[in-house]
Amino acid sequence: MRVHTVLVGVSVGVLSVNALSAGCEAQVGLLAIGSVGSCLALTSLLPVLSTNGSIIDPLNAYLSTLCASSTPTCDNSTLSSAQSSVSSACSSDISAGGTGATEIDGLLTILKSYPQIYGAGCSKNSTSSGYCVTETLTTIQNDTNSQITTSFLTSLLSGDSTALSTVSSALGSGNLCTGCVEQIYLEALSANATISSSPVGSALTSQCGSSFGQTTPSGVSTTSVPVSTSSAAASSGSGAERGSVMMPFAVVGTLFLGVIGGALLV
């Protein structure tokens, strides 16, 4: 019970920074102690939320828990119910726009696209056995000499030009043309095909080839869940929704820094 109390406190405390309505904050906090909190292993996310430096190591530990066979996967009814509850409780916040709306859009994207996000987050480099998400973030961190922190990811989520420029420089190096990044991108396209025409999608195909992300790459082990949510597939969405879709595929789970606990952009 104490862990649940702490988790709800962290959830609504960080959300209130963005001045979300009381009803929206309360509903997001309730997700943390229900079925969604269990299948997304939110208690294991606390070390990611509390770190002041690079999130890569604590994120790797979180993914180890999220992807473990002992962690239940989210079922379709749980996801649908959560989507409906958040959409209703946070409707005025979404309409108001701003960072808070972007974060709620990001949360809804996670709930809509959970199978693809889980698949991307739990995919591994077959050679190193490392999670593709954290290996990709390590590459970005090394190429840009910039730590991947919670504040950096929050800035990236909100479309900050400096953060976007940092990731663009990593794209330009060509070091992201890996099987891991291709698998993450493949999952992202499965959730929202319009990502291919985004600046990031265009940069990836320019650097890595026009067929990048079209087929399952070699050298990557994948995990899927027997869940489907048709509402997100091939949806064009708003500009804000397309942006938030990209985030969780880069750093699966860390989007909760802005929406439940506190973001791939490849």
N, C-alpha and C positions, 0 to 999 in steps of 0.2 A: 504494500500500500504506500509506503514511503517513497519508493521509486516512482510509482505512478504520480504521486503528488508533486515530486520534483520535476518530472517530465512535463506535466501540465503547466507548472509554473514557468519553466523555461519556454515552453511553446507560446503561451499568451504574453509572457513578458517581452519577448523579442518582437512579436507581432505588434504589440502596442506602440513600439517605437515608430511604426509606420501609421499610427493613428487609425487602425481599423475599428470598426464599430464593435461594441461590446458583444452583440450577438454573434458576430463573425468570429471574434477571438474565442468565445466560449465554445463554439462548434468545432473549431480547429483543435482546441484543447481536448475536447471529448474524443476526437479521433485517436489521440495518443494513448488512451487507456482502454480502447475497445479492440475489436478484431483487427482493424487496420494497424493499430500500434503493434499488435503481436506479429502479424505477417510481414510487416516492414521492419521488425526488430528495432523499434525506436529507442528502447532503453540502451541498446548497444551503440546508438548514435551519439550519446551524451559526450564521450571523449572527443568526438569530432567537433562538436559544438563548443567545447570549452578550450580547445587548443589556441594558443596565440600565434604559433608559427605555422609551418607547412602542415597541411591536413593529410598529406599522403599516407603517412604511417598509420594514424588512427583510422583513416578511411579504409585502408587495407584490412584492418582488424574488423571494422564494421561489415565489410563485404564478406569476410570469412564467416560471420554469424548469419548474415542475410541469406547467403547461398548454401548454408549447411542443410543437410537433409533433416535435421531436427527442427528447423524453423518452418512453420506451416506457410504454404503459399496462399496468397489472397484469392478467394473465390469470387466468381462473377457477381453474386448477389451482394457481397460485402462491398465491392468496389462501386457497384451501381448505387447502393444506398448512400455511401459516403459522398459520391458525386452529387446526388440529389440534395443531400443535407447541406453541403458546403455551398452549392449554387444558390440555394434558397436563403441561407443565413447571411451570405456575403454578397447578395445581389447589388445592394447599394454601394458597397465598397468597389465592386468591379466596375459599376457605372461611373464612379467618381474618377477612375483612372489613377495614374501615378504608380509609384513603386509597389504600394500595397496591392493594387489591382494586378500588377504583373506577377507578384508572388502567388496570389490566389489562382491566377490563370495557370501558373506553373504547377501548383498543387493539383488542380483539376486535370492537367495534362498527365501527371504521374498516375492518377487514378484511372484515366481513360486508356493510357498506353502501358499499363503495368506489365503485360507479357513481354513487350519489346524492351522495356526498361530493365526488367529482370534479366532478360536474355543478354543485353549489353553489359549489365553490371556483373553478371556471373560468368561471362566469357573469360577464357584464360589463354595465355600464350602456351602452346603445347610444349615448347622447348624449355622455358624457364618456370612454367607452372604459376607465373604471376598473373594477377588480374589485369585484364586489358585496360580497364579504366585507370588504375593507378600507374601502370607502365606508361600510358599515354601522358598522364599528368606529369610524370617524372621527366619525360622527354621535353615537354613544354617548359618545365621548370629549368631544366639544364640548358636548353637552347636560348632561353630569354634571360637567364640569370635572375629570374624573379620568383620568389616563393609563391606557391599556390596556397593562399590563405583564405580564411572565411570572408574577409573583407574584399579580396580580389574577386572571389566567385560572386559575391553579392553585386559588385560593380559590373561584372560581366553579365549577370542576369538582367540588370537594369539598362544595359546597352551603353555603358560608359565607354567613351571613345578611346581612352588610354588603355583600358583593359582589352578592348577589342583589337587595338593596335599590337598589343603584346602577343596575343594569340595569332594574329596575322603574320607576325614575324616568324613564328614557329612554323606556320604553314609554308612560308616562303623557303624555308630551309630544305624542304623535301623529306625531312626526317619523320613526317607523320604518314608517309605512304607505306604503312605496315599492315600486316594481316589483322592485327588488333584494331587499328583505327577503321579498317575496312569493315570489320564485323560490327563495330559500333554504328558506323554510318549505314550499313545495311539494315540494322534494326530501326534506326531513325527513319529511313525511307519507308519502311514497312508501316510505321505509325503515321507518317505524313509525307506523302510523295512530293509535296511542293518544296520541301527542303532542298531538293536538287537544284532549284533555281535561285536559292538564297546566295548571298555573297560567299558564305562558307562552303556551300555545296559546289559552287562554281570554282572556287579556289582549289578544292580537293580534286575535282576532275581535271582541272588544268594541270595540276602538279602530278597527279597519280594516274591519269588516263581516263578516257571517257567511260570505260567499263567498271571503274572503281565503285564498289558498293552494290554491284548488280548480282553477284553470286557469292555463296559462302566461301571465304578464303581458306586456303590450306594453312596448316600450322596453328590453328585456333580450335580449342575445344569449347563447345557451347552447351548451354543448359536451357531448356525451355520449360514452360509451365502449361498445364492443360486448361488455360483460361483464355477467353476471347472477349474483347469489347469492341463492337463494331463502330461505335460512335466516333472513334478517332481516326480510323483507317482512311487514308487518302483524302482527308478533309483539308480544304484550303485554309480555313480559319482566318482569324484576324491577324494583323501584323504582330500584335503583342503575343498572341498564342503561338505563332510560328517561331518567334524568338524564344519563348519559354520552352517549346518542345526541344530545341537544340540543347538547352542546358543540361537536363537530366541525363541525356545520352553521353555527355562528356564526363559527368561526375555523378553517376547514379547515386542517389541517396543524399548527396550534399545539397540538393535543392531544398531540403528540409531546413537548412540553415536560415532560409528566408521564410518558409511557410509553416513548418511544424516545429522546428527547433531553433529557430533563431531570432551546383548549381549547377555534357561534352559539348562543350562547344569544341568541335574538332575542325 
